[in-house]
Amino acid sequence: MIRYECMRCGAVLDTSDDTAGGSERCPACGFVQAVPGSRTARAEQHTDPSGDMALLAEAAESSKALHRTLDRAQHVIDPQVVAPAASLPHGKKRCTECRELIHQRASKCPYCQSRQYEVAPAVVAISVLAVLVIAVFGVVLALHSSEPSGEAEETRRKAMTPQARAEEDQRVAEENREFDDDRAGRVRTKKPSIEYMLATINSGYVPEDDITVTRFRYLLQALENKSLNTKQQIADMSVSAVTALKDKYGKDVKLLDFMEGMNTWLPAGERADYAVSTALYMQVLK
């Protein structure tokens, strides 16, 4: 009985004496190797060496495969053992799996049939260039859009009419008050519109969808287009004029009739001071 170890996996193998000097396959890993011992006795018993030649051929093929496996494992573990491109034949490269020399442009290894997934340097260069272009474009766009907001706001305000600026300031102030109330947790009631307040002064309590409210809304817009004043200023001066007509001159004029008369009396296409126009119209009415 001959006992020896497999050269690949280290398994302990037992075989009969008549296989000494021959070849056997390891039952654990399939590696074919020579059995230690003399071949004299075995040669005397076997006159046809064809079986041994077949085993030796298998052993050679297994040994070649083993070397390929070890070579591939070595390249995976230590990338420094990879031969530089200058030492390879012109137009050749090594397979990424079996490390055999193949054509430089081959996409499939003719030895192990593995696909060759390699990124060309040109592709890498184009990708890096694209990233740089996008980054530069982003920086330029950010610089272009970073125009000082103060200058732009000042230019926009200068292009507005005094009336539009006053209305915007009033709206911003109202929004700020609402924000402060919300942050403080205070309950804020809805402020009635100017036209609704004029309608209640004119007729007492009316619903918000009353026709009088709609008529005052139209008159405020029309008088604003003919004067240099805001809607709030027009409403205040109209109420003051009606009150003055009643108290000083005994003229009981409805607020709606007064503003209707002012809308008819003021010429279209011109913008006048509503205070001056109101004073002149009061002289006509008294």
C-alpha positions as CSV (number, residue, x, y, z in Angstrom):
1,M,0.0,0.0,0.0
2,I,1.3,3.4,-1.0
3,R,0.3,6.6,0.9
4,Y,1.0,10.1,-0.5
5,E,-0.5,13.6,-0.5
6,C,-2.3,15.4,-3.3
7,M,-0.1,18.2,-4.7
8,R,-3.1,20.5,-5.1
9,C,-5.4,20.0,-2.1
10,G,-3.2,18.1,0.3
11,A,-5.6,15.2,0.7
12,V,-4.0,11.9,1.9
13,L,-4.3,9.2,-0.8
14,D,-3.9,5.5,-0.5
15,T,-3.2,3.3,-3.5
16,S,-2.0,-0.2,-4.2
17,D,1.6,-1.0,-4.9
18,D,1.1,-1.9,-8.5
19,T,0.3,1.8,-9.3
20,A,3.7,2.9,-8.3
21,G,5.3,5.2,-10.9
22,G,1.9,5.6,-12.6
23,S,-0.7,8.4,-12.4
24,E,-3.9,8.7,-10.5
25,R,-6.7,11.3,-10.1
26,C,-7.3,12.8,-6.7
27,P,-10.9,11.9,-5.7
28,A,-11.1,15.2,-3.7
29,C,-10.1,17.8,-6.3
30,G,-9.7,15.8,-9.5
31,F,-6.0,16.7,-9.9
32,V,-4.0,14.0,-11.8
33,Q,-0.5,13.4,-10.5
34,A,2.2,10.7,-10.5
35,V,2.1,8.0,-7.9
36,P,5.5,7.9,-6.0
37,G,7.5,4.6,-6.3
38,S,9.3,2.6,-8.9
39,R,7.7,1.8,-12.3
40,T,9.7,-1.5,-12.8
41,A,7.1,-3.8,-11.2
42,R,4.3,-2.0,-12.9
43,A,6.0,-2.1,-16.3
44,E,6.4,-5.9,-16.0
45,Q,2.8,-6.4,-15.3
46,H,1.4,-4.0,-18.0
47,T,2.5,-4.5,-21.6
48,D,0.1,-1.8,-23.0
49,P,1.2,1.7,-21.8
50,S,-1.8,3.5,-23.5
51,G,-3.7,3.8,-20.3
52,D,-0.8,5.4,-18.5
53,M,-0.2,7.8,-21.4
54,A,-3.8,9.0,-21.2
55,L,-3.4,9.6,-17.5
56,L,-0.2,11.5,-18.0
57,A,-1.9,13.7,-20.7
58,E,-4.6,14.5,-18.2
59,A,-2.0,15.2,-15.6
60,A,-0.3,17.7,-17.9
61,E,-3.6,19.4,-18.7
62,S,-4.5,19.6,-15.1
63,S,-1.0,21.0,-14.3
64,K,-1.4,23.7,-17.0
65,A,-4.9,24.6,-15.7
66,L,-3.5,24.8,-12.1
67,H,-0.7,27.1,-13.2
68,R,-3.3,29.4,-15.0
69,T,-5.4,29.5,-11.8
70,L,-2.4,30.3,-9.7
71,D,-1.3,33.0,-12.1
72,R,-4.7,34.6,-12.2
73,A,-5.0,34.5,-8.4
74,Q,-1.5,36.1,-8.1
75,H,-2.6,38.9,-10.4
76,V,-5.8,39.5,-8.3
77,I,-3.9,39.5,-5.0
78,D,-0.9,41.6,-6.1
79,P,-1.6,44.0,-9.0
80,Q,2.1,44.9,-9.1
81,V,2.9,41.6,-10.8
82,V,1.0,42.6,-14.0
83,A,3.5,43.2,-16.7
84,P,3.7,46.8,-17.9
85,A,2.3,47.6,-21.4
86,A,5.8,48.2,-22.7
87,S,6.8,44.5,-22.1
88,L,3.9,43.1,-24.0
89,P,4.1,42.4,-27.7
90,H,2.7,45.1,-30.0
91,G,-1.0,44.9,-30.4
92,K,-1.4,42.4,-27.6
93,K,-2.9,42.4,-24.1
94,R,-3.5,39.8,-21.4
95,C,-6.9,38.3,-20.8
96,T,-8.5,39.6,-17.6
97,E,-9.3,36.0,-16.6
98,C,-6.8,33.5,-17.8
99,R,-4.0,36.0,-18.4
100,E,-3.2,34.6,-21.9
101,L,-1.9,37.0,-24.6
102,I,-4.8,38.0,-26.9
103,H,-5.4,40.7,-29.5
104,Q,-5.5,44.2,-28.0
105,R,-9.0,44.9,-29.4
106,A,-10.4,41.5,-28.6
107,S,-13.7,41.6,-26.7
108,K,-13.7,37.9,-26.0
109,C,-10.8,35.6,-25.0
110,P,-10.3,32.7,-27.5
111,Y,-8.8,30.6,-24.7
112,C,-11.3,30.9,-21.8
113,Q,-14.2,32.5,-23.7
114,S,-14.5,35.3,-21.1
115,R,-15.7,38.8,-22.0
116,Q,-13.1,41.6,-21.8
117,Y,-14.7,44.6,-20.0
118,E,-12.1,47.3,-20.2
119,V,-12.6,51.1,-20.3
120,A,-10.8,52.7,-23.1
121,P,-8.6,55.8,-22.1
122,A,-10.5,57.9,-24.6
123,V,-13.8,57.1,-22.9
124,V,-12.3,58.1,-19.5
125,A,-10.9,61.3,-20.9
126,I,-14.2,62.3,-22.5
127,S,-16.1,61.5,-19.2
128,V,-13.7,63.7,-17.2
129,L,-13.9,66.5,-19.7
130,A,-17.7,66.4,-19.6
131,V,-17.7,66.6,-15.8
132,L,-15.4,69.6,-16.0
133,V,-17.6,71.4,-18.6
134,I,-20.7,70.8,-16.5
135,A,-18.9,72.2,-13.4
136,V,-17.7,75.3,-15.2
137,F,-21.1,75.9,-16.7
138,G,-22.6,75.6,-13.2
139,V,-20.2,78.1,-11.8
140,V,-20.8,80.6,-14.6
141,L,-24.5,80.3,-14.2
142,A,-24.3,80.8,-10.5
143,L,-22.2,84.0,-11.0
144,H,-24.5,85.2,-13.6
145,S,-27.6,84.8,-11.4
146,S,-25.9,86.4,-8.4
147,E,-26.7,90.0,-9.4
148,P,-27.1,92.1,-6.3
149,S,-30.8,91.9,-5.4
150,G,-30.7,95.4,-3.9
151,E,-29.8,97.1,-7.3
152,A,-32.5,95.1,-9.1
153,E,-35.1,96.0,-6.5
154,E,-34.2,99.7,-6.6
155,T,-34.5,99.7,-10.4
156,R,-37.9,98.0,-10.2
157,R,-39.1,100.5,-7.6
158,K,-37.9,103.5,-9.7
159,A,-39.9,102.2,-12.7
160,M,-43.1,102.2,-10.6
161,T,-45.5,105.1,-10.2
162,P,-45.8,106.8,-6.8
163,Q,-49.3,105.3,-6.5
164,A,-48.1,101.8,-7.2
165,R,-45.2,102.1,-4.8
166,A,-47.6,103.3,-2.1
167,E,-50.0,100.4,-2.7
168,E,-47.1,97.9,-2.6
169,D,-45.8,99.4,0.7
170,Q,-49.2,99.1,2.2
171,R,-49.6,95.5,1.0
172,V,-46.1,94.5,2.4
173,A,-46.9,96.2,5.7
174,E,-50.2,94.3,5.9
175,E,-48.4,91.0,5.1
176,N,-45.8,91.7,7.8
177,R,-48.5,92.4,10.4
178,E,-50.3,89.1,9.5
179,F,-47.0,87.2,9.8
180,D,-46.3,88.8,13.2
181,D,-49.8,87.9,14.4
182,D,-49.4,84.3,13.1
183,R,-46.0,83.9,14.8
184,A,-47.4,85.3,18.1
185,G,-50.4,83.0,17.9
186,R,-52.9,85.9,17.9
187,V,-56.2,85.4,16.2
188,R,-56.6,87.9,13.4
189,T,-60.0,88.8,12.1
190,K,-60.5,89.4,8.4
191,K,-60.3,93.1,7.5
192,P,-63.2,94.3,5.5
193,S,-62.5,95.7,2.1
194,I,-62.6,99.4,1.3
195,E,-65.6,99.1,-1.0
196,Y,-67.5,97.2,1.7
197,M,-66.8,99.9,4.3
198,L,-68.1,102.6,1.9
199,A,-71.2,100.5,1.2
200,T,-72.0,100.3,5.0
201,I,-71.4,104.1,5.4
202,N,-73.7,104.7,2.5
203,S,-76.6,102.3,3.3
204,G,-75.9,100.7,6.7
205,Y,-75.4,97.0,6.9
206,V,-75.2,95.2,3.6
207,P,-74.0,91.7,2.7
208,E,-70.6,91.4,1.1
209,D,-72.0,90.4,-2.2
210,D,-74.5,93.3,-2.4
211,I,-74.7,95.3,-5.6
212,T,-73.6,98.5,-3.7
213,V,-70.3,96.9,-2.8
214,T,-69.7,96.0,-6.4
215,R,-70.6,99.6,-7.5
216,F,-68.1,101.1,-5.0
217,R,-65.4,98.7,-6.2
218,Y,-65.9,99.9,-9.8
219,L,-65.9,103.6,-8.7
220,L,-62.7,103.2,-6.7
221,Q,-60.9,101.7,-9.7
222,A,-62.3,104.3,-12.1
223,L,-61.4,107.3,-9.8
224,E,-57.9,105.8,-9.1
225,N,-57.3,105.8,-12.9
226,K,-58.2,109.5,-13.1
227,S,-56.3,110.7,-10.1
228,L,-52.9,110.6,-8.4
229,N,-54.2,109.1,-5.2
230,T,-54.7,105.5,-3.9
231,K,-58.1,103.9,-3.3
232,Q,-57.8,104.4,0.4
233,Q,-57.1,108.1,0.0
234,I,-60.0,108.5,-2.4
235,A,-62.3,106.8,0.0
236,D,-61.2,108.9,3.0
237,M,-61.5,112.2,1.1
238,S,-64.9,111.2,-0.3
239,V,-66.3,110.5,3.1
240,S,-64.8,113.7,4.5
241,A,-66.4,115.7,1.6
242,V,-69.9,114.2,2.2
243,T,-69.6,114.9,5.9
244,A,-68.5,118.5,5.3
245,L,-71.4,119.1,2.8
246,K,-73.9,118.0,5.4
247,D,-72.4,119.8,8.4
248,K,-71.4,123.1,6.8
249,Y,-73.8,123.5,4.0
250,G,-76.7,121.4,5.0
251,K,-76.5,119.3,1.8
252,D,-77.4,115.7,2.5
253,V,-75.6,113.8,-0.3
254,K,-75.3,110.1,-0.4
255,L,-71.7,108.9,-0.6
256,L,-72.5,106.7,-3.6
257,D,-74.0,109.7,-5.5
258,F,-71.0,111.9,-4.6
259,M,-68.5,109.4,-6.0
260,E,-70.7,108.8,-9.0
261,G,-70.7,112.6,-9.6
262,M,-66.9,112.8,-9.2
263,N,-66.4,110.0,-11.7
264,T,-68.5,111.9,-14.2
265,W,-67.0,115.3,-13.4
266,L,-63.3,114.3,-13.7
267,P,-62.1,114.1,-17.3
268,A,-60.9,110.8,-18.7
269,G,-57.3,110.5,-19.8
270,E,-56.0,112.9,-17.2
271,R,-54.6,112.3,-13.7
272,A,-55.5,115.1,-11.2
273,D,-55.1,115.5,-7.5
274,Y,-58.3,114.1,-5.9
275,A,-58.2,116.5,-3.0
276,V,-58.2,119.6,-5.3
277,S,-60.9,118.0,-7.5
278,T,-63.1,117.2,-4.5
279,A,-62.9,120.8,-3.2
280,L,-63.9,122.1,-6.6
281,Y,-66.8,119.7,-6.9
282,M,-68.0,120.6,-3.4
283,Q,-68.3,124.2,-4.6
284,V,-70.5,123.1,-7.4
285,L,-72.8,121.1,-5.2
286,K,-73.3,123.7,-2.4
